[in-house]
Amino acid sequence: VSNAGVGMAGPLECQSLAAMQSLMDTNFFGLVRLVKEVLPDMKRRRGGHIVVISSIMGLQGIVFNDIYAASKFAVEGFCESLVVQALRFNVAISLVEPGPVTTEFEAKVYEEAERADYSRTDPETADIFTNLYLRNSKDVFASLGQTPEDIAEHTLRVIEAARPPFRHQTNVAYTPMAALKHADPSGALMTDAFYKLVFKYDAVLRLSLR
């Protein structure tokens, strides 16, 4: 089970390349290093199961999570490319894709975001992040966040499955979000829906979450 991860949220201009590279080294290359260690023996034995804790953000990018989403997209692409070869050796690969999970991990990300310096971006972007994104994120976590125990139960079911799924989403509330992307290959439907949700109907979003 690959579960190592770090988070990052905020305006792109305010994040250093060194911090981005460090995040990718943990979230993506940490997984790659693990798979390189365990896959050869699994192939020799013609049996094994690699379970990767990914994220719904590996399927759909979320505003102000550019680098974190990129790392999870990399995880998804890596596993999607590898799974066919692995199946030839009777090795299963499963992606567990949670939405928000209420842990110290998330709390730390948002505490750091609230204290950060946003002087390197324009005032409008800084205002959108602090007064729209952070406020809405707290409501999302309060309303839709799962517990670590819930994610563990989902992961256990994936591990024990007779035919392990390649993808398993733990929160049905995010199914429509993923469906929007597949419904319109041009991306216009998804982009328009998220733009309106963030900039036009944010008050309705907060009310519905509460």
Buried (B, 14 or more C-beta within 10 A) or exposed (E): EBEEBBBBBBBEEBBEEEEBEEBBBEBBBBBBEBBEEEBEEBBEEEEBBBBBBBBBBBBBBBBBBBBBBBBBBBBBEBBBEBBEEBEEBEBBBBBBBBBBBBBEEBEEBBEEBEEBEBEBBEEEBBEBBBEBBBEBBBBBBEEBBBEEEBBEEBBEBBBEEEEBEEBBBBBEBBEEBBEBBEEEEEEEBBEEBBEEBBEEBBEEBBEEBE
